Amino acid sequence: MVLLIGILFGGAGILLTRLTVDYGLGAYIFTYCILFGIGMGLPYSVIFHVASLWFPAYRATVVGIIAAGFGLGAFLFTPIQTVIINPDNLKANGTKFPAEVEARIPNAYLILGGIFVALEIIATCIMRECPTAVLVKSEPTIEDGESDEEAFKKEVSHESPKMQKSYTVIEALKSIDFYILSLIVFCDIIPVVLFTSTYKVFGISQHFDDKFLSIIATVSSGFNCGGRIIWGLLVDHFSSKCPLMVLLLQWGILLITFPFLVVIGGKYVFACYVFAIFFHLSGHFVIIPGACTRIFGPGNMATIYGLVYATTAPSALITAAIVSQFTIGNNWVPIYAVCGIACISGFLMSLFLLDEDVRCVSFTNICTRVCNPCRIYSNIQDDELEEHNPEALNEENDHVDKSYKPIGDA
């Protein structure tokens, strides 16, 4: 149902723009920005959730592959738009294109909207949720001198993986980790908005030619796509906290030094920086969903991640409103310094996140424990746990209150 509603809003947003493009900016914003934005945003976290359930051991990698599709879509459809609107490759006179090029723009919304709706309908028809996994118990193998009870306990402990508890949405909203992740997302969107909208202008200010900047933009989309898959693999191997801290620290350093070293090193240093920054930028869209799953469990991941990611809206709007009050052409150092400071702020907040599978940065557990009084615990479902692993239930009953337990070890 969510996907169908997304198709309705997204398709209507593009197709109706064929009409509103002739009726002023307000009508255009309503169809192409608001309607289409709702259609794109509604199924965003649902797609991640449904697909990752099929591969519980590689959730972040699957999310990375799907997230790479966002960058790949722009990579493929940009030349298609060019062929539809400007097939003769006519040049613009300043910012004004010839009349025959502009005349093709309204109908382009119908063509692209039709392609969009067709692809989404096909995808929705072939997409299905993972059926509930059923634990099939086999007869335990009894070795010499071993009782039936001992053999059964050995078999269960060997075959039954530890089942991660899932927070309800209300429990997540009561947990400090939800708000830490939301603030990290709020900070991360600042460099996403500012860098992606200004790096070409900064290149022009350094007198780099347009052909060179077009090549850089194309190649950087490849780093954006491939980076999402790589960050997904890193999350599956190292859990979420370590990659998140590395990402934010390195991303911040790159952004702060970007305007200084490009002025010194020229176009090739500019290219390396843009590629590296887009590679790090891509990790944000993979690691945050992975962190939501690691902290709050997979059961309500779509809703919880959707709520966390909702902070991108006020962050982007506030950033755009502030930047629009200034002339950016002569303020490259403060602009990218703000981006870097936002990343460093996210890095400091990530120190306090809960990650029970943390690797390489386990020393940050000192910071994590500081927030434990503000950390909610997931309710135990005794019948579910007992059916999955009766031995684990007995062990937990000996050590913790039956009403609550942390998402991981007691």
C-alpha positions as CSV (number, residue, x, y, z in Angstrom):
1,M,0.0,0.0,0.0
2,V,2.8,2.4,0.8
3,L,4.5,1.7,-2.5
4,L,1.2,2.3,-4.4
5,I,0.6,5.6,-2.6
6,G,4.2,6.6,-3.5
7,I,3.5,5.8,-7.2
8,L,0.3,7.9,-7.0
9,F,2.0,10.9,-5.5
10,G,5.3,10.6,-7.4
11,G,3.7,10.0,-10.8
12,A,1.1,12.7,-10.3
13,G,3.8,15.1,-9.3
14,I,5.8,14.6,-12.6
15,L,2.8,14.3,-14.9
16,L,0.9,17.3,-13.6
17,T,4.0,19.4,-13.9
18,R,3.3,19.3,-17.6
19,L,0.4,21.7,-16.8
20,T,1.9,23.7,-13.8
21,V,5.1,24.6,-15.6
22,D,3.1,27.2,-17.5
23,Y,1.4,28.7,-14.4
24,G,4.1,30.2,-12.3
25,L,6.6,29.1,-9.6
26,G,4.0,28.3,-6.9
27,A,2.1,25.7,-8.9
28,Y,5.3,24.2,-10.2
29,I,6.7,23.8,-6.7
30,F,3.5,22.2,-5.5
31,T,3.6,19.4,-8.2
32,Y,7.2,18.9,-8.9
33,C,8.6,19.5,-5.4
34,I,5.8,18.7,-2.9
35,L,3.8,16.0,-4.6
36,F,6.8,14.3,-6.1
37,G,8.8,14.7,-2.8
38,I,6.0,12.9,-0.9
39,G,5.9,10.2,-3.6
40,M,9.7,9.7,-3.3
41,G,9.9,9.9,0.5
42,L,7.0,7.6,1.5
43,P,8.5,4.3,0.2
44,Y,12.1,5.3,0.9
45,S,12.6,3.4,4.2
46,V,10.0,0.8,3.3
47,I,12.1,-0.4,0.4
48,F,15.2,-0.7,2.6
49,H,13.2,-2.7,5.2
50,V,11.6,-5.1,2.8
51,A,14.7,-5.9,0.9
52,S,17.0,-6.3,3.9
53,L,14.7,-8.8,5.5
54,W,15.6,-11.3,2.8
55,F,19.3,-11.0,3.8
56,P,19.5,-10.6,7.6
57,A,23.2,-11.2,7.7
58,Y,23.9,-8.6,5.0
59,R,21.3,-5.9,5.8
60,A,23.7,-2.9,5.4
61,T,25.1,-4.3,2.1
62,V,21.6,-4.7,0.7
63,V,20.7,-1.1,1.8
64,G,23.9,0.1,0.1
65,I,23.1,-1.6,-3.2
66,I,19.6,-0.1,-3.2
67,A,20.8,3.3,-2.1
68,A,23.3,3.2,-5.0
69,G,20.3,3.0,-7.3
70,F,19.4,6.6,-6.4
71,G,22.7,7.9,-7.8
72,L,22.6,5.5,-10.7
73,G,19.1,6.7,-11.7
74,A,20.4,10.3,-12.1
75,F,23.4,9.0,-14.0
76,L,21.2,7.2,-16.5
77,F,18.3,9.6,-16.8
78,T,20.4,12.8,-17.3
79,P,21.4,11.9,-20.8
80,I,17.9,10.6,-21.5
81,Q,16.5,14.0,-20.5
82,T,19.1,15.7,-22.8
83,V,18.1,13.5,-25.8
84,I,14.4,14.4,-25.2
85,I,14.8,18.1,-24.6
86,N,17.9,19.0,-26.7
87,P,18.6,16.3,-29.2
88,D,20.5,18.6,-31.5
89,N,22.8,19.7,-28.7
90,L,22.1,23.4,-29.3
91,K,24.1,25.9,-27.2
92,A,22.6,28.3,-24.7
93,N,23.0,32.0,-25.1
94,G,24.1,32.8,-21.6
95,T,21.3,31.1,-19.6
96,K,18.8,31.2,-22.4
97,F,18.3,28.2,-24.7
98,P,16.8,28.5,-28.2
99,A,13.0,28.5,-28.4
100,E,12.7,25.0,-29.9
101,V,14.6,23.6,-26.9
102,E,12.4,25.3,-24.4
103,A,9.3,24.2,-26.3
104,R,10.2,20.5,-25.6
105,I,10.4,20.9,-21.9
106,P,6.7,20.6,-21.0
107,N,6.2,17.4,-22.9
108,A,9.4,16.0,-21.4
109,Y,7.5,15.7,-18.1
110,L,4.9,13.5,-19.7
111,I,7.6,11.2,-21.2
112,L,9.7,11.0,-18.1
113,G,6.6,10.7,-15.8
114,G,5.3,7.8,-18.0
115,I,8.7,6.0,-17.7
116,F,8.7,6.6,-13.9
117,V,5.2,5.2,-13.4
118,A,5.9,2.2,-15.6
119,L,9.1,1.2,-13.9
120,E,7.6,1.7,-10.4
121,I,4.5,-0.4,-11.2
122,I,6.8,-3.2,-12.5
123,A,8.9,-3.1,-9.4
124,T,5.9,-3.1,-7.1
125,C,4.4,-6.1,-8.8
126,I,7.6,-8.2,-8.5
127,M,8.5,-7.1,-5.0
128,R,7.2,-9.1,-2.0
129,E,7.9,-9.3,1.7
130,C,10.0,-12.1,3.1
131,P,7.9,-14.9,4.6
132,T,8.3,-15.4,8.3
133,A,11.2,-17.6,9.1
134,V,10.4,-20.9,10.8
135,L,13.0,-22.6,12.9
136,V,13.0,-26.3,12.0
137,K,14.2,-28.4,14.8
138,S,16.0,-31.6,13.8
139,E,16.6,-34.6,15.9
140,P,19.8,-34.0,18.0
141,T,22.8,-36.2,17.4
142,I,23.6,-38.2,20.6
143,E,27.2,-39.0,21.1
144,D,28.6,-41.8,23.4
145,G,28.1,-41.1,27.0
146,E,25.9,-38.1,26.4
147,S,22.3,-37.8,27.8
148,D,19.3,-36.8,25.6
149,E,19.0,-33.5,27.5
150,E,22.7,-32.6,27.0
151,A,22.5,-33.4,23.3
152,F,19.4,-31.3,22.8
153,K,21.0,-28.3,24.6
154,K,24.1,-28.6,22.4
155,E,22.0,-28.8,19.3
156,V,19.9,-25.7,20.2
157,S,22.9,-23.6,21.2
158,H,24.6,-24.6,17.9
159,E,21.8,-24.0,15.5
160,S,19.8,-21.2,17.1
161,P,21.3,-17.8,16.6
162,K,20.7,-15.1,19.1
163,M,17.5,-13.3,18.3
164,Q,17.7,-9.5,18.3
165,K,14.7,-7.8,19.9
166,S,13.0,-5.0,18.1
167,Y,12.0,-1.8,19.7
168,T,8.4,-0.6,19.2
169,V,8.2,3.0,17.7
170,I,7.1,4.3,21.2
171,E,10.1,2.6,22.8
172,A,12.4,4.1,20.2
173,L,11.0,7.6,20.7
174,K,11.7,7.2,24.5
175,S,15.4,6.2,23.8
176,I,18.2,8.8,23.7
177,D,19.7,6.9,20.7
178,F,16.8,8.0,18.5
179,Y,17.6,11.6,19.2
180,I,21.3,11.2,18.8
181,L,20.8,9.7,15.4
182,S,18.3,12.4,14.5
183,L,20.8,15.1,15.4
184,I,23.6,13.4,13.4
185,V,21.3,13.3,10.4
186,F,20.4,17.0,11.0
187,C,24.1,17.9,10.9
188,D,25.0,15.6,8.0
189,I,22.5,17.1,5.7
190,I,24.2,20.5,6.0
191,P,27.3,19.4,4.0
192,V,25.2,17.4,1.6
193,V,23.1,20.4,0.7
194,L,25.9,22.9,0.6
195,F,28.6,20.9,-1.1
196,T,26.4,19.3,-3.8
197,S,25.0,22.7,-4.7
198,T,28.3,24.7,-4.7
199,Y,31.2,22.6,-5.7
200,K,30.7,23.3,-9.5
201,V,30.4,27.0,-8.8
202,F,33.6,26.8,-6.7
203,G,35.3,25.1,-9.7
204,I,34.1,27.9,-12.0
205,S,35.5,30.5,-9.6
206,Q,38.8,28.7,-9.9
207,H,38.6,29.1,-13.7
208,F,38.2,25.4,-14.5
209,D,36.6,24.8,-17.9
210,D,33.0,23.5,-18.2
211,K,34.0,20.3,-20.0
212,F,36.3,19.4,-17.1
213,L,33.6,20.1,-14.6
214,S,31.1,18.0,-16.5
215,I,33.6,15.0,-16.5
216,I,34.1,15.5,-12.7
217,A,30.4,15.5,-12.1
218,T,29.9,12.3,-14.1
219,V,32.7,10.4,-12.4
220,S,31.7,11.7,-9.0
221,S,28.3,10.0,-9.4
222,G,30.2,6.7,-9.8
223,F,32.0,7.3,-6.5
224,N,28.6,8.2,-5.0
225,C,27.1,4.9,-6.2
226,G,30.0,2.6,-5.5
227,G,30.7,4.2,-2.2
228,R,27.3,3.2,-0.9
229,I,28.0,-0.5,-1.6
230,I,31.4,-0.3,0.1
231,W,30.1,1.4,3.2
232,G,27.4,-1.2,3.4
233,L,30.0,-4.0,3.4
234,L,31.9,-2.1,6.1
235,V,28.8,-1.9,8.3
236,D,28.1,-5.6,7.9
237,H,31.8,-6.3,8.9
238,F,32.5,-3.7,11.6
239,S,28.9,-2.9,12.7
240,S,27.7,0.7,12.4
241,K,29.5,2.8,15.0
242,C,33.1,2.4,13.8
243,P,32.3,3.2,10.1
244,L,30.1,6.2,11.2
245,M,32.9,7.7,13.3
246,V,35.5,7.2,10.6
247,L,33.1,8.6,7.9
248,L,32.3,11.8,9.9
249,L,35.8,12.5,11.0
250,Q,37.4,12.1,7.6
251,W,34.5,13.9,5.8
252,G,34.9,16.9,8.2
253,I,38.7,17.1,7.6
254,L,38.2,16.9,3.8
255,L,35.6,19.7,3.8
256,I,37.6,22.0,6.0
257,T,40.8,21.7,3.9
258,F,39.0,21.6,0.5
259,P,39.1,25.3,-0.4
260,F,42.7,25.8,0.8
261,L,44.3,22.9,-1.0
262,V,42.4,23.3,-4.3
263,V,43.7,26.9,-4.6
264,I,47.2,25.6,-4.1
265,G,47.0,22.3,-6.1
266,G,44.7,23.2,-9.0
267,K,42.2,21.1,-11.0
268,Y,43.7,17.7,-10.2
269,V,43.5,18.3,-6.5
270,F,40.0,19.6,-7.0
271,A,39.1,16.3,-8.8
272,C,40.5,14.1,-6.0
273,Y,38.8,16.1,-3.3
274,V,35.4,16.0,-5.1
275,F,35.7,12.2,-5.6
276,A,36.7,11.6,-2.0
277,I,34.0,13.9,-0.6
278,F,31.3,12.2,-2.7
279,F,32.6,8.8,-1.6
280,H,32.1,9.8,2.1
281,L,28.8,11.6,1.4
282,S,27.4,8.3,0.1
283,G,28.1,6.6,3.3
284,H,25.6,8.7,5.2
285,F,22.7,7.2,3.3
286,V,23.8,3.6,4.2
287,I,25.3,3.8,7.7
288,I,22.3,5.6,9.3
289,P,19.8,2.9,8.2
290,G,22.3,0.3,9.4
291,A,22.6,2.0,12.8
292,C,18.8,2.1,13.2
293,T,18.7,-1.6,12.6
294,R,21.6,-2.4,14.9
295,I,20.2,-0.2,17.8
296,F,16.4,-0.7,17.5
297,G,16.1,-4.1,15.7
298,P,14.7,-4.9,12.3
299,G,11.0,-5.2,13.3
300,N,10.0,-1.5,13.0
301,M,13.1,-0.3,11.0
302,A,11.0,1.3,8.2
303,T,9.0,3.6,10.6
304,I,11.9,4.4,12.9
305,Y,14.3,5.2,10.2
306,G,11.7,7.3,8.4
307,L,11.2,9.3,11.6
308,V,15.0,9.8,12.0
309,Y,15.4,10.7,8.4
310,A,12.6,13.3,8.6
311,T,15.1,15.7,10.2
312,T,16.6,16.2,6.8
313,A,13.6,18.5,5.9
314,P,14.2,21.2,8.6
315,S,18.0,20.9,8.2
316,A,17.9,21.5,4.4
317,L,15.3,24.3,4.6
318,I,17.2,26.1,7.4
319,T,20.5,25.7,5.6
320,A,19.0,27.0,2.3
321,A,17.3,29.9,4.0
322,I,20.5,31.0,5.7
323,V,22.8,30.6,2.7
324,S,20.3,32.5,0.5
325,Q,21.0,35.6,2.5
326,F,24.7,35.7,1.5
327,T,26.7,35.9,-1.6
328,I,28.6,32.6,-1.7
329,G,31.1,33.6,-4.4
330,N,33.6,35.2,-1.9
331,N,32.9,33.0,1.1
332,W,34.2,29.6,0.2
333,V,36.3,29.2,3.3
334,P,33.4,29.8,5.8
335,I,30.9,27.8,3.7
336,Y,33.1,24.7,3.7
337,A,34.2,25.3,7.3
338,V,30.6,25.2,8.4
339,C,30.2,21.9,6.5
340,G,33.3,20.5,8.2
341,I,32.1,21.6,11.6
342,A,28.8,20.0,11.1
343,C,30.5,16.7,10.4
344,I,32.8,17.0,13.4
345,S,29.7,17.7,15.5
346,G,28.1,14.5,14.2
347,F,31.3,12.7,15.0
348,L,31.3,13.8,18.7
349,M,27.6,12.8,19.0
350,S,28.3,9.4,17.5
351,L,30.6,8.6,20.5
352,F,27.5,8.2,22.7
353,L,25.6,5.9,20.4
354,L,24.7,2.4,21.5
355,D,26.3,-0.4,19.4
356,E,26.7,-3.7,21.1
357,D,28.5,-5.3,18.2
358,V,31.0,-2.4,18.1
359,R,34.5,-3.2,16.8
360,C,37.7,-1.2,16.7
361,V,36.2,1.7,18.7
362,S,35.0,-0.2,21.8
363,F,36.8,2.4,24.0
364,T,33.8,4.7,23.2
365,N,31.6,2.4,25.4
366,I,32.7,4.8,28.2
367,C,30.7,7.6,26.5
368,T,27.8,5.2,25.7
369,R,27.4,4.3,29.4
370,V,27.0,8.0,30.3
371,C,23.7,7.9,28.4
372,N,22.4,4.6,29.9
373,P,20.0,6.3,32.3
374,C,18.2,7.8,29.3
375,R,18.2,4.6,27.3
376,I,14.9,2.6,27.1
377,Y,15.0,-1.2,26.9
378,S,13.0,-3.5,24.6
379,N,10.3,-5.6,26.2
380,I,11.1,-9.3,26.5
381,Q,8.7,-11.6,24.7
382,D,9.1,-14.8,26.8
383,D,7.1,-17.1,24.5
384,E,9.0,-15.9,21.4
385,L,12.4,-16.3,23.1
386,E,11.5,-19.7,24.6
387,E,10.4,-21.1,21.3
388,H,13.5,-19.8,19.6
389,N,16.0,-20.8,22.3
390,P,14.8,-22.1,25.6
391,E,18.3,-22.3,27.0
392,A,18.8,-18.6,26.4
393,L,15.6,-17.8,28.2
394,N,16.7,-19.7,31.3
395,E,20.0,-17.9,31.3
396,E,18.4,-14.5,31.0
397,N,15.9,-15.3,33.8
398,D,18.8,-15.9,36.1
399,H,20.5,-12.6,35.5
400,V,17.9,-9.9,34.5
401,D,14.4,-8.7,35.2
402,K,11.9,-10.6,33.1
403,S,10.1,-7.4,32.1
404,Y,13.0,-5.7,30.3
405,K,16.3,-6.4,28.8
406,P,18.7,-4.4,26.6
407,I,18.7,-5.0,22.9
408,G,21.8,-7.1,23.2
409,D,23.6,-8.7,26.1
410,A,22.1,-8.4,29.6
